[in-house]
Amino acid sequence: KLLEDSLERMRKLGQLMEIAQILTVLAKVAYGQGNFSRTAALHCESLQVAAKLGYKQEIAAALEGLARIACAAAPPARAVRLADAAARGRSRGPSSWSSAARRSGAAPFPRVPG
């Protein structure tokens, strides 16, 4: 509940970096609860917010989270592609994220509210 409240407050304040971080933590909680669809949605939103900022660490965290979901719920090849996209982005920088994500076969990312 505290994380959800914090997320709502950061959205109102327009604090994008904090929004991306909270979304990643919420995604980890959802993953621990076995809620893979919520986990994926949270990581996708975090990825989109982080990409707007060029926030390399959080972009990689979101891609790695999506790779974990893919390991648990999808063919292993997709998980490998997502993990590879995260690794490539970490080594090449923010400009490579969108092309790496496209090559990973990831679904289009949902729009971030606000």
Helices and strands as residue ranges (DSSP letters): H 2-13, H 16-32, H 36-53, H 56-73, H 76-92, G 94-96, H 97-104
